[in-house]
Amino acid sequence: MSFFKSLFAKKQPVPTRVLNNASELQVKDIFKFGDSFALPQAMRKEQLQVTDVNTLEFKHEHYAQIVAQGSGSQMVYISFPNNPQKLVKFSLLLARNDVEALFDMDAFSEIFEQPGHARLTPLTKNHSYADMIADQYIQQDFMSTGYFHRADYRNTAPPQYNEDKHGQEFEYYSLQGGQETRFIDIFIFENGDTDVYLSFLRPANEIAELWAKDE
């Protein structure tokens, strides 16, 4: 009798994946920012879906870069570099016209000149990203080497350069401002493509809600 009971018993549902932290987000997961005025309009109260999970690799660390998009075309980038406060880095990719509107281009070009001691003062705060902009930036990184991987290596080491699936090499430049919480991050890739991000560190709870994708 027990055999037949077990044979015809209802199948137990598979446990649903539960998200406890933004660092656990995977492709197709959804999250929502809170209404903090510390967030720029492109993020505040916005609901976004994860489209990619990449990996940024440097000499002494590697960490995930989560790419997400809401109802508009603006992409939001979330990464998790090591820092004592365990703050999350939120970033927006700047278009060339944004860079030209925010910074003097002669001063901006000094970032790429040795010895890498550039100081940058924004031309204006009358911009949609004003809440992310520091009053002044001081250069921290000059021509640091790293690798960009279009893959998720949160639970394993990225493949090394002599392996088949090594990442795309880049030169990294960064400037810091606003009590060491606001940044300009610049990646120059082997093919000459250049990505300029406006970034800032914020507590993980700026993301108010998390939903795992349907399994």
C-alpha positions as CSV (number, residue, x, y, z in Angstrom):
1,M,0.0,0.0,0.0
2,S,2.8,2.4,0.9
3,F,4.3,1.7,-2.6
4,F,1.1,2.8,-4.4
5,K,0.7,5.9,-2.1
6,S,4.2,7.0,-3.0
7,L,3.7,6.2,-6.7
8,F,0.5,8.3,-7.0
9,A,1.4,11.0,-4.5
10,K,1.4,14.6,-5.9
11,K,4.6,15.8,-7.2
12,Q,6.2,18.3,-4.8
13,P,6.8,21.8,-6.4
14,V,10.4,22.7,-7.0
15,P,11.6,25.3,-4.5
16,T,11.6,28.8,-6.0
17,R,14.9,30.7,-6.0
18,V,14.9,33.5,-3.5
19,L,16.9,36.6,-3.9
20,N,18.4,38.2,-0.8
21,N,20.9,40.5,-2.3
22,A,21.6,42.4,-5.5
23,S,24.8,40.4,-5.9
24,E,22.8,37.3,-6.6
25,L,20.9,38.7,-9.6
26,Q,20.9,36.7,-12.8
27,V,19.8,37.3,-16.3
28,K,16.1,38.0,-16.6
29,D,15.7,38.7,-12.8
30,I,13.9,42.0,-12.0
31,F,14.7,44.6,-9.4
32,K,13.4,48.0,-8.4
33,F,15.2,51.0,-7.0
34,G,13.8,52.9,-4.0
35,D,12.8,56.5,-4.1
36,S,15.9,58.0,-2.5
37,F,16.8,61.4,-3.8
38,A,20.4,60.3,-3.7
39,L,19.6,58.4,-6.9
40,P,19.5,60.0,-10.3
41,Q,16.3,60.2,-12.2
42,A,17.4,57.4,-14.4
43,M,17.3,55.0,-11.4
44,R,14.9,56.5,-8.9
45,K,11.8,54.2,-8.5
46,E,12.7,52.5,-11.8
47,Q,12.0,48.8,-12.3
48,L,14.6,47.1,-14.5
49,Q,15.4,43.6,-15.8
50,V,18.9,42.1,-15.9
51,T,20.1,41.6,-19.5
52,D,23.7,40.5,-19.0
53,V,26.1,39.5,-16.2
54,N,29.7,40.3,-17.1
55,T,33.0,40.1,-15.2
56,L,35.6,42.8,-14.7
57,E,39.0,41.3,-13.9
58,F,41.9,43.2,-12.4
59,K,45.3,42.1,-11.0
60,H,44.1,41.4,-7.5
61,E,40.3,40.9,-7.8
62,H,37.5,40.2,-10.2
63,Y,33.8,41.0,-9.7
64,A,30.5,40.9,-11.5
65,Q,29.0,43.7,-13.6
66,I,25.3,43.4,-13.9
67,V,23.6,45.2,-16.8
68,A,20.0,46.0,-16.6
69,Q,17.4,48.0,-18.6
70,G,14.0,49.5,-17.7
71,S,11.2,50.7,-19.9
72,G,13.5,53.2,-21.7
73,S,16.8,52.8,-23.6
74,Q,19.0,53.8,-20.6
75,M,21.2,50.9,-19.3
76,V,22.2,50.7,-15.7
77,Y,25.3,49.0,-14.6
78,I,25.8,47.5,-11.1
79,S,29.1,46.1,-9.9
80,F,30.6,44.9,-6.6
81,P,34.2,46.0,-6.2
82,N,35.8,45.3,-2.8
83,N,35.4,48.1,-0.3
84,P,35.3,48.1,3.5
85,Q,31.7,49.3,3.7
86,K,30.5,46.7,1.2
87,L,28.9,49.4,-0.9
88,V,27.6,48.7,-4.4
89,K,28.8,50.7,-7.4
90,F,26.0,52.0,-9.6
91,S,27.1,53.3,-13.0
92,L,25.7,55.0,-16.1
93,L,27.5,54.9,-19.5
94,L,28.1,58.4,-20.8
95,A,27.6,59.2,-24.5
96,R,30.2,61.5,-26.1
97,N,27.8,64.4,-25.9
98,D,27.4,63.9,-22.2
99,V,31.2,63.9,-21.7
100,E,31.5,67.1,-23.7
101,A,28.6,68.8,-21.8
102,L,30.0,67.9,-18.4
103,F,33.7,68.4,-18.8
104,D,36.3,70.6,-20.5
105,M,37.7,68.3,-23.1
106,D,41.3,69.7,-22.8
107,A,41.2,69.0,-19.1
108,F,39.6,65.6,-19.8
109,S,42.5,64.7,-22.1
110,E,45.0,65.1,-19.3
111,I,43.6,61.9,-17.8
112,F,45.6,60.0,-20.4
113,E,48.8,61.8,-20.1
114,Q,51.6,60.7,-17.8
115,P,52.0,60.8,-14.8
116,G,48.2,60.5,-14.5
117,H,47.6,63.3,-11.9
118,A,44.6,64.9,-13.6
119,R,42.1,67.0,-11.7
120,L,38.7,67.5,-13.3
121,T,36.0,70.0,-12.3
122,P,32.6,69.6,-14.0
123,L,31.4,72.5,-16.2
124,T,27.9,72.2,-15.0
125,K,25.5,70.4,-12.7
126,N,22.5,71.3,-14.8
127,H,22.4,67.8,-16.2
128,S,20.1,64.8,-15.8
129,Y,22.9,62.9,-14.0
130,A,23.6,65.8,-11.6
131,D,22.9,63.7,-8.5
132,M,25.9,61.5,-9.4
133,I,28.4,64.3,-10.1
134,A,31.1,65.3,-7.6
135,D,32.4,68.9,-7.3
136,Q,35.8,67.8,-8.3
137,Y,37.6,64.6,-9.4
138,I,41.2,63.5,-8.7
139,Q,42.8,60.8,-10.7
140,Q,43.5,57.5,-9.0
141,D,44.3,55.0,-11.8
142,F,46.5,55.5,-14.8
143,M,46.7,52.8,-17.5
144,S,45.9,49.9,-15.2
145,T,45.4,46.6,-17.1
146,G,42.3,44.5,-16.8
147,Y,40.1,42.1,-18.7
148,F,36.4,42.2,-19.6
149,H,34.6,38.9,-19.7
150,R,31.2,38.5,-21.3
151,A,30.5,35.7,-18.8
152,D,29.6,35.3,-15.1
153,Y,32.6,34.2,-13.0
154,R,31.2,35.0,-9.5
155,N,31.8,31.5,-8.3
156,T,35.0,30.6,-10.1
157,A,38.2,32.2,-11.4
158,P,38.1,33.8,-14.9
159,P,40.2,32.0,-17.6
160,Q,43.7,33.3,-17.9
161,Y,45.1,35.0,-20.9
162,N,46.8,31.9,-22.3
163,E,43.5,30.0,-22.3
164,D,41.0,29.9,-25.2
165,K,38.3,32.0,-23.5
166,H,40.3,34.8,-22.0
167,G,38.6,38.2,-21.7
168,Q,39.0,41.3,-23.7
169,E,42.0,43.4,-22.5
170,F,41.5,47.0,-21.5
171,E,43.4,50.0,-20.0
172,Y,41.6,51.4,-17.0
173,Y,41.6,55.0,-15.8
174,S,39.7,56.3,-12.9
175,L,39.1,59.5,-11.0
176,Q,37.5,59.9,-7.6
177,G,35.6,62.6,-5.8
178,G,32.8,63.3,-3.4
179,Q,34.2,61.7,-0.2
180,E,35.6,58.8,-2.2
181,T,32.1,57.7,-3.3
182,R,31.8,59.3,-6.8
183,F,33.9,58.2,-9.7
184,I,34.6,58.5,-13.4
185,D,35.6,55.1,-14.7
186,I,37.2,54.8,-18.2
187,F,37.9,51.6,-20.1
188,I,39.9,51.7,-23.4
189,F,39.8,48.4,-25.2
190,E,42.3,46.9,-27.6
191,N,40.3,47.9,-30.7
192,G,40.2,51.5,-29.5
193,D,36.6,51.5,-28.2
194,T,36.3,53.7,-25.1
195,D,33.6,53.5,-22.4
196,V,33.2,56.3,-19.9
197,Y,31.0,55.7,-16.9
198,L,29.7,58.1,-14.3
199,S,29.6,56.0,-11.1
200,F,28.9,56.2,-7.4
201,L,29.0,53.9,-4.4
202,R,25.7,53.5,-2.5
203,P,24.3,51.0,0.1
204,A,22.8,47.8,-1.4
205,N,19.4,48.8,0.1
206,E,19.0,51.5,-2.6
207,I,17.6,48.5,-4.5
208,A,14.3,48.1,-2.7
209,E,12.8,45.0,-4.3
210,L,14.2,41.9,-6.0
211,W,12.3,39.3,-8.0
212,A,13.9,36.0,-9.3
213,K,13.0,35.0,-12.9
214,D,10.4,32.3,-13.3
215,E,12.1,28.9,-13.4
